[in-house]
Amino acid sequence: MTVRRSVFIAHARADRDIAAFFDDLGPTVGEWSVIRVPVSEDWWTSAQKCIHACDAFVFVDTEAARISRWCLQELAAAEAARRPVRRITREELWTLADMLARWSW
């Protein structure tokens, strides 16, 4: 049985095309499970738990993400938790499954 690794993908909701991509994304990308922050009263605490639980962290590096308080907090939390972090561009997002398979984390 293959153990599925998990990835947390940070992106700005202001990037509507990227947000739509994630809204349509299933629970997996290739061999990876996508960690989603559950809706809760204390969203940030839930986000931190998800970041600490992930095997890898991907930051979709757009202008909106670079000025988003939440995206920057997620990135800082991943770095503080010593999660492997990869920054990708908007264009690279569309080949995410291939990139996840190629990267040696």
C-alpha positions as CSV (number, residue, x, y, z in Angstrom):
1,M,0.0,0.0,0.0
2,T,1.4,3.4,-1.0
3,V,1.4,6.1,1.7
4,R,0.0,9.2,0.2
5,R,1.9,12.4,1.0
6,S,0.0,15.6,1.7
7,V,0.5,19.1,0.3
8,F,-0.8,22.5,1.6
9,I,-1.2,25.0,-1.3
10,A,-1.4,28.7,-0.3
11,H,-3.0,31.0,-2.8
12,A,-4.8,34.3,-2.7
13,R,-8.6,34.3,-3.1
14,A,-8.2,37.6,-5.0
15,D,-6.7,35.6,-7.9
16,R,-10.1,34.4,-9.1
17,D,-8.8,32.0,-11.8
18,I,-6.6,30.3,-9.2
19,A,-9.3,30.2,-6.6
20,A,-11.7,28.6,-9.2
21,F,-8.9,26.1,-10.0
22,F,-8.8,25.1,-6.3
23,D,-12.6,25.1,-5.9
24,D,-12.7,22.5,-8.8
25,L,-9.7,20.5,-7.6
26,G,-10.4,17.1,-6.2
27,P,-8.9,15.8,-3.0
28,T,-5.8,14.6,-4.7
29,V,-3.2,15.8,-7.2
30,G,-1.4,12.9,-8.6
31,E,-0.1,10.9,-5.7
32,W,-0.6,13.8,-3.3
33,S,-3.5,14.5,-1.0
34,V,-4.5,18.2,-0.9
35,I,-4.9,19.6,2.6
36,R,-7.8,22.0,2.8
37,V,-8.5,24.3,5.8
38,P,-11.9,23.4,7.2
39,V,-14.4,26.2,7.7
40,S,-14.4,27.0,11.4
41,E,-14.8,29.9,13.8
42,D,-11.1,30.0,14.3
43,W,-9.8,29.7,10.8
44,W,-6.2,30.7,11.6
45,T,-5.9,27.9,14.2
46,S,-7.3,25.4,11.7
47,A,-4.9,26.7,9.1
48,Q,-1.9,26.3,11.4
49,K,-2.9,22.7,12.2
50,C,-3.2,21.9,8.5
51,I,0.2,23.4,7.8
52,H,1.8,21.5,10.6
53,A,0.2,18.3,9.3
54,C,1.3,18.6,5.7
55,D,4.4,17.0,4.2
56,A,5.0,19.9,1.8
57,F,3.9,23.5,1.2
58,V,3.4,25.2,-2.1
59,F,3.0,29.0,-2.3
60,V,1.4,30.2,-5.5
61,D,3.5,33.4,-5.9
62,T,1.3,36.1,-7.4
63,E,1.1,39.8,-6.7
64,A,-2.1,39.2,-4.7
65,A,-0.5,36.5,-2.6
66,R,2.6,38.6,-1.9
67,I,0.3,41.3,-0.4
68,S,-2.2,39.0,1.3
69,R,-1.8,39.0,5.1
70,W,-3.1,35.4,5.2
71,C,-0.9,34.0,2.5
72,L,2.2,35.6,4.1
73,Q,1.2,34.2,7.5
74,E,0.7,30.7,6.0
75,L,4.1,30.9,4.3
76,A,5.7,32.1,7.6
77,A,4.0,29.2,9.5
78,A,5.3,26.7,7.0
79,E,8.8,28.0,7.3
80,A,8.6,28.0,11.1
81,A,7.3,24.4,11.1
82,R,10.2,23.5,8.8
83,R,8.0,22.2,6.0
84,P,9.6,22.0,2.6
85,V,8.4,25.1,0.7
86,R,8.2,25.6,-3.0
87,R,7.1,28.8,-4.7
88,I,5.4,28.5,-8.0
89,T,4.1,30.9,-10.5
90,R,0.5,31.2,-11.8
91,E,1.6,29.5,-15.0
92,E,3.3,26.6,-13.2
93,L,0.1,25.9,-11.3
94,W,-1.5,24.2,-14.3
95,T,1.2,21.5,-14.2
96,L,1.1,21.0,-10.5
97,A,0.7,17.2,-10.6
98,D,3.8,16.9,-12.8
99,M,5.8,19.2,-10.5
100,L,4.9,17.4,-7.3
101,A,5.9,14.1,-8.9
102,R,9.3,15.6,-10.0
103,W,10.4,17.5,-7.0
104,S,12.5,15.7,-4.4
105,W,11.2,17.0,-1.1
